[in-house]
């Protein structure tokens, strides 16, 4: 199309529909990035806690849900139960658990990169549609630009 685009009412409605769809995709992708960052933070916190875990003499705060924690003593600081998905727990020692968490962080970083790339593409499409709306609007009312 030329610099000043000729858009029919049907074209405008289609663009508006695409704009709404891309807006929803953008929100969904941003939400996914937020979840990935939250899980990454949890994994980093777990690594930090595992590295600092003592022999069991000092009580630790154990979250039990609903914002409530209890003081507890760790009786075995070398063996962990790791949820690997679908509520399946696997026994791992401390070093294996830390390695598993680091691998998950690496995977999350890769997924976050792909999601971020998709988000950038969606945002570019949104900007292109907005540019087309502005161009069509300036054709109707030159004072809008």
Chimera marker file (.cmm) of the C-alpha trace (Angstrom):
<marker_set name="trace">
<marker id="1" x="0.000" y="0.000" z="0.000" r="1" g="1" b="0" radius="0.5"/>
<marker id="2" x="1.031" y="3.605" z="-0.379" r="1" g="1" b="0" radius="0.5"/>
<marker id="3" x="2.246" y="5.835" z="2.462" r="1" g="1" b="0" radius="0.5"/>
<marker id="4" x="-1.321" y="7.004" z="2.984" r="1" g="1" b="0" radius="0.5"/>
<marker id="5" x="-3.258" y="3.765" z="3.156" r="1" g="1" b="0" radius="0.5"/>
<marker id="6" x="-6.764" y="3.377" z="1.842" r="1" g="1" b="0" radius="0.5"/>
<marker id="7" x="-8.590" y="1.183" z="4.367" r="1" g="1" b="0" radius="0.5"/>
<marker id="8" x="-12.201" y="0.151" z="3.989" r="1" g="1" b="0" radius="0.5"/>
<marker id="9" x="-14.488" y="-0.258" z="6.981" r="1" g="1" b="0" radius="0.5"/>
<marker id="10" x="-14.055" y="-4.033" z="6.617" r="1" g="1" b="0" radius="0.5"/>
<marker id="11" x="-10.248" y="-3.635" z="6.627" r="1" g="1" b="0" radius="0.5"/>
<marker id="12" x="-10.475" y="-1.505" z="9.761" r="1" g="1" b="0" radius="0.5"/>
<marker id="13" x="-12.634" y="-4.136" z="11.489" r="1" g="1" b="0" radius="0.5"/>
<marker id="14" x="-10.211" y="-6.898" z="10.494" r="1" g="1" b="0" radius="0.5"/>
<marker id="15" x="-7.266" y="-4.906" z="11.778" r="1" g="1" b="0" radius="0.5"/>
<marker id="16" x="-9.125" y="-4.215" z="15.030" r="1" g="1" b="0" radius="0.5"/>
<marker id="17" x="-9.795" y="-7.948" z="15.404" r="1" g="1" b="0" radius="0.5"/>
<marker id="18" x="-6.110" y="-8.751" z="14.801" r="1" g="1" b="0" radius="0.5"/>
<marker id="19" x="-5.118" y="-6.044" z="17.258" r="1" g="1" b="0" radius="0.5"/>
<marker id="20" x="-7.308" y="-7.600" z="19.956" r="1" g="1" b="0" radius="0.5"/>
<marker id="21" x="-5.964" y="-11.103" z="19.228" r="1" g="1" b="0" radius="0.5"/>
<marker id="22" x="-2.366" y="-9.903" z="19.314" r="1" g="1" b="0" radius="0.5"/>
<marker id="23" x="-3.094" y="-8.032" z="22.532" r="1" g="1" b="0" radius="0.5"/>
<marker id="24" x="-4.361" y="-11.257" z="24.112" r="1" g="1" b="0" radius="0.5"/>
<marker id="25" x="-1.318" y="-13.162" z="22.831" r="1" g="1" b="0" radius="0.5"/>
<marker id="26" x="0.941" y="-10.458" z="24.245" r="1" g="1" b="0" radius="0.5"/>
<marker id="27" x="-0.704" y="-10.714" z="27.674" r="1" g="1" b="0" radius="0.5"/>
<marker id="28" x="-0.460" y="-14.515" z="27.617" r="1" g="1" b="0" radius="0.5"/>
<marker id="29" x="3.220" y="-14.468" z="26.650" r="1" g="1" b="0" radius="0.5"/>
<marker id="30" x="4.014" y="-11.837" z="29.277" r="1" g="1" b="0" radius="0.5"/>
<marker id="31" x="2.241" y="-14.035" z="31.842" r="1" g="1" b="0" radius="0.5"/>
<marker id="32" x="4.308" y="-17.035" z="30.770" r="1" g="1" b="0" radius="0.5"/>
<marker id="33" x="7.492" y="-15.006" z="31.162" r="1" g="1" b="0" radius="0.5"/>
<marker id="34" x="6.378" y="-14.024" z="34.646" r="1" g="1" b="0" radius="0.5"/>
<marker id="35" x="5.748" y="-17.661" z="35.603" r="1" g="1" b="0" radius="0.5"/>
<marker id="36" x="9.120" y="-18.715" z="34.218" r="1" g="1" b="0" radius="0.5"/>
<marker id="37" x="10.866" y="-15.983" z="36.203" r="1" g="1" b="0" radius="0.5"/>
<marker id="38" x="8.974" y="-16.996" z="39.354" r="1" g="1" b="0" radius="0.5"/>
<marker id="39" x="9.964" y="-20.655" z="38.948" r="1" g="1" b="0" radius="0.5"/>
<marker id="40" x="13.536" y="-19.657" z="38.202" r="1" g="1" b="0" radius="0.5"/>
<marker id="41" x="13.615" y="-17.555" z="41.386" r="1" g="1" b="0" radius="0.5"/>
<marker id="42" x="12.210" y="-20.519" z="43.370" r="1" g="1" b="0" radius="0.5"/>
<marker id="43" x="14.884" y="-22.818" z="41.943" r="1" g="1" b="0" radius="0.5"/>
<marker id="44" x="17.653" y="-20.317" z="42.747" r="1" g="1" b="0" radius="0.5"/>
<marker id="45" x="16.286" y="-19.960" z="46.281" r="1" g="1" b="0" radius="0.5"/>
<marker id="46" x="16.229" y="-23.747" z="46.645" r="1" g="1" b="0" radius="0.5"/>
<marker id="47" x="19.845" y="-23.997" z="45.511" r="1" g="1" b="0" radius="0.5"/>
<marker id="48" x="20.826" y="-21.322" z="48.007" r="1" g="1" b="0" radius="0.5"/>
<marker id="49" x="18.957" y="-23.131" z="50.811" r="1" g="1" b="0" radius="0.5"/>
<marker id="50" x="20.486" y="-26.506" z="49.906" r="1" g="1" b="0" radius="0.5"/>
<marker id="51" x="23.989" y="-25.059" z="49.869" r="1" g="1" b="0" radius="0.5"/>
<marker id="52" x="23.418" y="-23.490" z="53.292" r="1" g="1" b="0" radius="0.5"/>
<marker id="53" x="21.704" y="-26.526" z="54.790" r="1" g="1" b="0" radius="0.5"/>
<marker id="54" x="23.427" y="-27.631" z="57.976" r="1" g="1" b="0" radius="0.5"/>
<marker id="55" x="23.655" y="-30.898" z="59.847" r="1" g="1" b="0" radius="0.5"/>
<marker id="56" x="20.293" y="-30.481" z="61.540" r="1" g="1" b="0" radius="0.5"/>
<marker id="57" x="21.279" y="-28.817" z="64.817" r="1" g="1" b="0" radius="0.5"/>
<marker id="58" x="19.766" y="-25.460" z="63.887" r="1" g="1" b="0" radius="0.5"/>
<marker id="59" x="16.011" y="-25.264" z="63.334" r="1" g="1" b="0" radius="0.5"/>
<marker id="60" x="14.807" y="-24.032" z="59.950" r="1" g="1" b="0" radius="0.5"/>
<marker id="61" x="11.518" y="-22.449" z="58.935" r="1" g="1" b="0" radius="0.5"/>
<marker id="62" x="9.437" y="-24.923" z="56.982" r="1" g="1" b="0" radius="0.5"/>
<marker id="63" x="6.586" y="-23.376" z="54.956" r="1" g="1" b="0" radius="0.5"/>
<marker id="64" x="3.434" y="-25.479" z="55.274" r="1" g="1" b="0" radius="0.5"/>
<marker id="65" x="1.167" y="-23.311" z="53.095" r="1" g="1" b="0" radius="0.5"/>
<marker id="66" x="-1.146" y="-20.361" z="53.521" r="1" g="1" b="0" radius="0.5"/>
<marker id="67" x="1.744" y="-18.127" z="54.566" r="1" g="1" b="0" radius="0.5"/>
<marker id="68" x="2.390" y="-20.294" z="57.653" r="1" g="1" b="0" radius="0.5"/>
<marker id="69" x="5.783" y="-21.763" z="58.600" r="1" g="1" b="0" radius="0.5"/>
<marker id="70" x="6.913" y="-24.004" z="61.449" r="1" g="1" b="0" radius="0.5"/>
<marker id="71" x="10.330" y="-24.406" z="63.014" r="1" g="1" b="0" radius="0.5"/>
<marker id="72" x="11.754" y="-27.823" z="62.166" r="1" g="1" b="0" radius="0.5"/>
<marker id="73" x="15.028" y="-29.691" z="62.464" r="1" g="1" b="0" radius="0.5"/>
<marker id="74" x="16.438" y="-31.394" z="59.414" r="1" g="1" b="0" radius="0.5"/>
<marker id="75" x="17.387" y="-34.967" z="60.258" r="1" g="1" b="0" radius="0.5"/>
<marker id="76" x="18.812" y="-35.846" z="56.827" r="1" g="1" b="0" radius="0.5"/>
<marker id="77" x="20.367" y="-32.945" z="54.938" r="1" g="1" b="0" radius="0.5"/>
<marker id="78" x="21.975" y="-35.130" z="52.262" r="1" g="1" b="0" radius="0.5"/>
<marker id="79" x="18.973" y="-36.914" z="50.724" r="1" g="1" b="0" radius="0.5"/>
<marker id="80" x="16.161" y="-35.056" z="49.003" r="1" g="1" b="0" radius="0.5"/>
<marker id="81" x="12.915" y="-35.965" z="47.311" r="1" g="1" b="0" radius="0.5"/>
<marker id="82" x="12.640" y="-34.078" z="44.031" r="1" g="1" b="0" radius="0.5"/>
<marker id="83" x="9.334" y="-33.590" z="42.215" r="1" g="1" b="0" radius="0.5"/>
<marker id="84" x="10.121" y="-34.282" z="38.561" r="1" g="1" b="0" radius="0.5"/>
<marker id="85" x="6.559" y="-33.685" z="37.364" r="1" g="1" b="0" radius="0.5"/>
<marker id="86" x="3.108" y="-35.262" z="37.613" r="1" g="1" b="0" radius="0.5"/>
<marker id="87" x="3.672" y="-35.549" z="41.382" r="1" g="1" b="0" radius="0.5"/>
<marker id="88" x="6.471" y="-38.092" z="40.823" r="1" g="1" b="0" radius="0.5"/>
<marker id="89" x="9.176" y="-37.830" z="43.496" r="1" g="1" b="0" radius="0.5"/>
<marker id="90" x="12.703" y="-39.122" z="42.947" r="1" g="1" b="0" radius="0.5"/>
<marker id="91" x="15.325" y="-39.494" z="45.676" r="1" g="1" b="0" radius="0.5"/>
<marker id="92" x="18.506" y="-37.527" z="44.974" r="1" g="1" b="0" radius="0.5"/>
<marker id="93" x="21.428" y="-36.513" z="47.116" r="1" g="1" b="0" radius="0.5"/>
<marker id="94" x="22.128" y="-32.831" z="47.745" r="1" g="1" b="0" radius="0.5"/>
<marker id="95" x="24.635" y="-32.401" z="44.895" r="1" g="1" b="0" radius="0.5"/>
<marker id="96" x="22.386" y="-34.214" z="42.397" r="1" g="1" b="0" radius="0.5"/>
<marker id="97" x="19.484" y="-32.027" z="43.487" r="1" g="1" b="0" radius="0.5"/>
<marker id="98" x="21.498" y="-28.838" z="43.025" r="1" g="1" b="0" radius="0.5"/>
<marker id="99" x="22.652" y="-30.064" z="39.594" r="1" g="1" b="0" radius="0.5"/>
<marker id="100" x="19.040" y="-30.911" z="38.655" r="1" g="1" b="0" radius="0.5"/>
<marker id="101" x="17.888" y="-27.427" z="39.697" r="1" g="1" b="0" radius="0.5"/>
<marker id="102" x="20.692" y="-25.770" z="37.720" r="1" g="1" b="0" radius="0.5"/>
<marker id="103" x="19.715" y="-27.800" z="34.650" r="1" g="1" b="0" radius="0.5"/>
<marker id="104" x="16.100" y="-26.683" z="35.092" r="1" g="1" b="0" radius="0.5"/>
<marker id="105" x="17.232" y="-23.059" z="35.310" r="1" g="1" b="0" radius="0.5"/>
<marker id="106" x="19.150" y="-23.493" z="32.051" r="1" g="1" b="0" radius="0.5"/>
<marker id="107" x="16.022" y="-24.972" z="30.423" r="1" g="1" b="0" radius="0.5"/>
<marker id="108" x="13.884" y="-22.136" z="31.801" r="1" g="1" b="0" radius="0.5"/>
<marker id="109" x="16.325" y="-19.573" z="30.393" r="1" g="1" b="0" radius="0.5"/>
<marker id="110" x="16.046" y="-21.198" z="26.952" r="1" g="1" b="0" radius="0.5"/>
<marker id="111" x="12.236" y="-21.256" z="27.116" r="1" g="1" b="0" radius="0.5"/>
<marker id="112" x="12.179" y="-17.657" z="28.375" r="1" g="1" b="0" radius="0.5"/>
<marker id="113" x="14.300" y="-16.640" z="25.384" r="1" g="1" b="0" radius="0.5"/>
<marker id="114" x="11.860" y="-18.247" z="22.958" r="1" g="1" b="0" radius="0.5"/>
<marker id="115" x="8.837" y="-16.747" z="24.721" r="1" g="1" b="0" radius="0.5"/>
<marker id="116" x="10.519" y="-13.342" z="24.763" r="1" g="1" b="0" radius="0.5"/>
<marker id="117" x="11.237" y="-13.618" z="21.038" r="1" g="1" b="0" radius="0.5"/>
<marker id="118" x="7.588" y="-14.507" z="20.363" r="1" g="1" b="0" radius="0.5"/>
<marker id="119" x="6.482" y="-11.583" z="22.515" r="1" g="1" b="0" radius="0.5"/>
<marker id="120" x="8.704" y="-9.230" z="20.511" r="1" g="1" b="0" radius="0.5"/>
<marker id="121" x="7.193" y="-10.509" z="17.258" r="1" g="1" b="0" radius="0.5"/>
<marker id="122" x="3.649" y="-10.020" z="18.561" r="1" g="1" b="0" radius="0.5"/>
<marker id="123" x="4.504" y="-6.524" z="19.780" r="1" g="1" b="0" radius="0.5"/>
<marker id="124" x="5.960" y="-5.703" z="16.349" r="1" g="1" b="0" radius="0.5"/>
<marker id="125" x="2.692" y="-6.833" z="14.736" r="1" g="1" b="0" radius="0.5"/>
<marker id="126" x="0.726" y="-4.676" z="17.169" r="1" g="1" b="0" radius="0.5"/>
<marker id="127" x="2.892" y="-1.680" z="16.304" r="1" g="1" b="0" radius="0.5"/>
<marker id="128" x="2.437" y="-2.340" z="12.567" r="1" g="1" b="0" radius="0.5"/>
<marker id="129" x="-1.350" y="-2.426" z="12.958" r="1" g="1" b="0" radius="0.5"/>
<marker id="130" x="-1.248" y="0.758" z="15.032" r="1" g="1" b="0" radius="0.5"/>
<marker id="131" x="0.895" y="2.378" z="12.308" r="1" g="1" b="0" radius="0.5"/>
<marker id="132" x="-1.689" y="1.394" z="9.709" r="1" g="1" b="0" radius="0.5"/>
<marker id="133" x="-4.474" y="2.850" z="11.866" r="1" g="1" b="0" radius="0.5"/>
<marker id="134" x="-2.531" y="6.114" z="12.264" r="1" g="1" b="0" radius="0.5"/>
<marker id="135" x="-1.860" y="6.273" z="8.519" r="1" g="1" b="0" radius="0.5"/>
<marker id="136" x="-5.523" y="5.660" z="7.729" r="1" g="1" b="0" radius="0.5"/>
<marker id="137" x="-6.574" y="8.174" z="10.371" r="1" g="1" b="0" radius="0.5"/>
<marker id="138" x="-4.331" y="10.893" z="8.936" r="1" g="1" b="0" radius="0.5"/>
<marker id="139" x="-5.957" y="10.318" z="5.565" r="1" g="1" b="0" radius="0.5"/>
<marker id="140" x="-9.368" y="11.002" z="7.097" r="1" g="1" b="0" radius="0.5"/>
<marker id="141" x="-8.245" y="13.746" z="9.490" r="1" g="1" b="0" radius="0.5"/>
<marker id="142" x="-4.730" y="15.131" z="8.805" r="1" g="1" b="0" radius="0.5"/>
<marker id="143" x="-4.632" y="16.713" z="12.276" r="1" g="1" b="0" radius="0.5"/>
<marker id="144" x="-4.507" y="13.251" z="13.966" r="1" g="1" b="0" radius="0.5"/>
<marker id="145" x="-0.824" y="12.565" z="13.279" r="1" g="1" b="0" radius="0.5"/>
<link id1="1" id2="2" r="1" g="1" b="0" radius="0.2"/>
<link id1="2" id2="3" r="1" g="1" b="0" radius="0.2"/>
<link id1="3" id2="4" r="1" g="1" b="0" radius="0.2"/>
<link id1="4" id2="5" r="1" g="1" b="0" radius="0.2"/>
<link id1="5" id2="6" r="1" g="1" b="0" radius="0.2"/>
<link id1="6" id2="7" r="1" g="1" b="0" radius="0.2"/>
<link id1="7" id2="8" r="1" g="1" b="0" radius="0.2"/>
<link id1="8" id2="9" r="1" g="1" b="0" radius="0.2"/>
<link id1="9" id2="10" r="1" g="1" b="0" radius="0.2"/>
<link id1="10" id2="11" r="1" g="1" b="0" radius="0.2"/>
<link id1="11" id2="12" r="1" g="1" b="0" radius="0.2"/>
<link id1="12" id2="13" r="1" g="1" b="0" radius="0.2"/>
<link id1="13" id2="14" r="1" g="1" b="0" radius="0.2"/>
<link id1="14" id2="15" r="1" g="1" b="0" radius="0.2"/>
<link id1="15" id2="16" r="1" g="1" b="0" radius="0.2"/>
<link id1="16" id2="17" r="1" g="1" b="0" radius="0.2"/>
<link id1="17" id2="18" r="1" g="1" b="0" radius="0.2"/>
<link id1="18" id2="19" r="1" g="1" b="0" radius="0.2"/>
<link id1="19" id2="20" r="1" g="1" b="0" radius="0.2"/>
<link id1="20" id2="21" r="1" g="1" b="0" radius="0.2"/>
<link id1="21" id2="22" r="1" g="1" b="0" radius="0.2"/>
<link id1="22" id2="23" r="1" g="1" b="0" radius="0.2"/>
<link id1="23" id2="24" r="1" g="1" b="0" radius="0.2"/>
<link id1="24" id2="25" r="1" g="1" b="0" radius="0.2"/>
<link id1="25" id2="26" r="1" g="1" b="0" radius="0.2"/>
<link id1="26" id2="27" r="1" g="1" b="0" radius="0.2"/>
<link id1="27" id2="28" r="1" g="1" b="0" radius="0.2"/>
<link id1="28" id2="29" r="1" g="1" b="0" radius="0.2"/>
<link id1="29" id2="30" r="1" g="1" b="0" radius="0.2"/>
<link id1="30" id2="31" r="1" g="1" b="0" radius="0.2"/>
<link id1="31" id2="32" r="1" g="1" b="0" radius="0.2"/>
<link id1="32" id2="33" r="1" g="1" b="0" radius="0.2"/>
<link id1="33" id2="34" r="1" g="1" b="0" radius="0.2"/>
<link id1="34" id2="35" r="1" g="1" b="0" radius="0.2"/>
<link id1="35" id2="36" r="1" g="1" b="0" radius="0.2"/>
<link id1="36" id2="37" r="1" g="1" b="0" radius="0.2"/>
<link id1="37" id2="38" r="1" g="1" b="0" radius="0.2"/>
<link id1="38" id2="39" r="1" g="1" b="0" radius="0.2"/>
<link id1="39" id2="40" r="1" g="1" b="0" radius="0.2"/>
<link id1="40" id2="41" r="1" g="1" b="0" radius="0.2"/>
<link id1="41" id2="42" r="1" g="1" b="0" radius="0.2"/>
<link id1="42" id2="43" r="1" g="1" b="0" radius="0.2"/>
<link id1="43" id2="44" r="1" g="1" b="0" radius="0.2"/>
<link id1="44" id2="45" r="1" g="1" b="0" radius="0.2"/>
<link id1="45" id2="46" r="1" g="1" b="0" radius="0.2"/>
<link id1="46" id2="47" r="1" g="1" b="0" radius="0.2"/>
<link id1="47" id2="48" r="1" g="1" b="0" radius="0.2"/>
<link id1="48" id2="49" r="1" g="1" b="0" radius="0.2"/>
<link id1="49" id2="50" r="1" g="1" b="0" radius="0.2"/>
<link id1="50" id2="51" r="1" g="1" b="0" radius="0.2"/>
<link id1="51" id2="52" r="1" g="1" b="0" radius="0.2"/>
<link id1="52" id2="53" r="1" g="1" b="0" radius="0.2"/>
<link id1="53" id2="54" r="1" g="1" b="0" radius="0.2"/>
<link id1="54" id2="55" r="1" g="1" b="0" radius="0.2"/>
<link id1="55" id2="56" r="1" g="1" b="0" radius="0.2"/>
<link id1="56" id2="57" r="1" g="1" b="0" radius="0.2"/>
<link id1="57" id2="58" r="1" g="1" b="0" radius="0.2"/>
<link id1="58" id2="59" r="1" g="1" b="0" radius="0.2"/>
<link id1="59" id2="60" r="1" g="1" b="0" radius="0.2"/>
<link id1="60" id2="61" r="1" g="1" b="0" radius="0.2"/>
<link id1="61" id2="62" r="1" g="1" b="0" radius="0.2"/>
<link id1="62" id2="63" r="1" g="1" b="0" radius="0.2"/>
<link id1="63" id2="64" r="1" g="1" b="0" radius="0.2"/>
<link id1="64" id2="65" r="1" g="1" b="0" radius="0.2"/>
<link id1="65" id2="66" r="1" g="1" b="0" radius="0.2"/>
<link id1="66" id2="67" r="1" g="1" b="0" radius="0.2"/>
<link id1="67" id2="68" r="1" g="1" b="0" radius="0.2"/>
<link id1="68" id2="69" r="1" g="1" b="0" radius="0.2"/>
<link id1="69" id2="70" r="1" g="1" b="0" radius="0.2"/>
<link id1="70" id2="71" r="1" g="1" b="0" radius="0.2"/>
<link id1="71" id2="72" r="1" g="1" b="0" radius="0.2"/>
<link id1="72" id2="73" r="1" g="1" b="0" radius="0.2"/>
<link id1="73" id2="74" r="1" g="1" b="0" radius="0.2"/>
<link id1="74" id2="75" r="1" g="1" b="0" radius="0.2"/>
<link id1="75" id2="76" r="1" g="1" b="0" radius="0.2"/>
<link id1="76" id2="77" r="1" g="1" b="0" radius="0.2"/>
<link id1="77" id2="78" r="1" g="1" b="0" radius="0.2"/>
<link id1="78" id2="79" r="1" g="1" b="0" radius="0.2"/>
<link id1="79" id2="80" r="1" g="1" b="0" radius="0.2"/>
<link id1="80" id2="81" r="1" g="1" b="0" radius="0.2"/>
<link id1="81" id2="82" r="1" g="1" b="0" radius="0.2"/>
<link id1="82" id2="83" r="1" g="1" b="0" radius="0.2"/>
<link id1="83" id2="84" r="1" g="1" b="0" radius="0.2"/>
<link id1="84" id2="85" r="1" g="1" b="0" radius="0.2"/>
<link id1="85" id2="86" r="1" g="1" b="0" radius="0.2"/>
<link id1="86" id2="87" r="1" g="1" b="0" radius="0.2"/>
<link id1="87" id2="88" r="1" g="1" b="0" radius="0.2"/>
<link id1="88" id2="89" r="1" g="1" b="0" radius="0.2"/>
<link id1="89" id2="90" r="1" g="1" b="0" radius="0.2"/>
<link id1="90" id2="91" r="1" g="1" b="0" radius="0.2"/>
<link id1="91" id2="92" r="1" g="1" b="0" radius="0.2"/>
<link id1="92" id2="93" r="1" g="1" b="0" radius="0.2"/>
<link id1="93" id2="94" r="1" g="1" b="0" radius="0.2"/>
<link id1="94" id2="95" r="1" g="1" b="0" radius="0.2"/>
<link id1="95" id2="96" r="1" g="1" b="0" radius="0.2"/>
<link id1="96" id2="97" r="1" g="1" b="0" radius="0.2"/>
<link id1="97" id2="98" r="1" g="1" b="0" radius="0.2"/>
<link id1="98" id2="99" r="1" g="1" b="0" radius="0.2"/>
<link id1="99" id2="100" r="1" g="1" b="0" radius="0.2"/>
<link id1="100" id2="101" r="1" g="1" b="0" radius="0.2"/>
<link id1="101" id2="102" r="1" g="1" b="0" radius="0.2"/>
<link id1="102" id2="103" r="1" g="1" b="0" radius="0.2"/>
<link id1="103" id2="104" r="1" g="1" b="0" radius="0.2"/>
<link id1="104" id2="105" r="1" g="1" b="0" radius="0.2"/>
<link id1="105" id2="106" r="1" g="1" b="0" radius="0.2"/>
<link id1="106" id2="107" r="1" g="1" b="0" radius="0.2"/>
<link id1="107" id2="108" r="1" g="1" b="0" radius="0.2"/>
<link id1="108" id2="109" r="1" g="1" b="0" radius="0.2"/>
<link id1="109" id2="110" r="1" g="1" b="0" radius="0.2"/>
<link id1="110" id2="111" r="1" g="1" b="0" radius="0.2"/>
<link id1="111" id2="112" r="1" g="1" b="0" radius="0.2"/>
<link id1="112" id2="113" r="1" g="1" b="0" radius="0.2"/>
<link id1="113" id2="114" r="1" g="1" b="0" radius="0.2"/>
<link id1="114" id2="115" r="1" g="1" b="0" radius="0.2"/>
<link id1="115" id2="116" r="1" g="1" b="0" radius="0.2"/>
<link id1="116" id2="117" r="1" g="1" b="0" radius="0.2"/>
<link id1="117" id2="118" r="1" g="1" b="0" radius="0.2"/>
<link id1="118" id2="119" r="1" g="1" b="0" radius="0.2"/>
<link id1="119" id2="120" r="1" g="1" b="0" radius="0.2"/>
<link id1="120" id2="121" r="1" g="1" b="0" radius="0.2"/>
<link id1="121" id2="122" r="1" g="1" b="0" radius="0.2"/>
<link id1="122" id2="123" r="1" g="1" b="0" radius="0.2"/>
<link id1="123" id2="124" r="1" g="1" b="0" radius="0.2"/>
<link id1="124" id2="125" r="1" g="1" b="0" radius="0.2"/>
<link id1="125" id2="126" r="1" g="1" b="0" radius="0.2"/>
<link id1="126" id2="127" r="1" g="1" b="0" radius="0.2"/>
<link id1="127" id2="128" r="1" g="1" b="0" radius="0.2"/>
<link id1="128" id2="129" r="1" g="1" b="0" radius="0.2"/>
<link id1="129" id2="130" r="1" g="1" b="0" radius="0.2"/>
<link id1="130" id2="131" r="1" g="1" b="0" radius="0.2"/>
<link id1="131" id2="132" r="1" g="1" b="0" radius="0.2"/>
<link id1="132" id2="133" r="1" g="1" b="0" radius="0.2"/>
<link id1="133" id2="134" r="1" g="1" b="0" radius="0.2"/>
<link id1="134" id2="135" r="1" g="1" b="0" radius="0.2"/>
<link id1="135" id2="136" r="1" g="1" b="0" radius="0.2"/>
<link id1="136" id2="137" r="1" g="1" b="0" radius="0.2"/>
<link id1="137" id2="138" r="1" g="1" b="0" radius="0.2"/>
<link id1="138" id2="139" r="1" g="1" b="0" radius="0.2"/>
<link id1="139" id2="140" r="1" g="1" b="0" radius="0.2"/>
<link id1="140" id2="141" r="1" g="1" b="0" radius="0.2"/>
<link id1="141" id2="142" r="1" g="1" b="0" radius="0.2"/>
<link id1="142" id2="143" r="1" g="1" b="0" radius="0.2"/>
<link id1="143" id2="144" r="1" g="1" b="0" radius="0.2"/>
<link id1="144" id2="145" r="1" g="1" b="0" radius="0.2"/>
</marker_set>
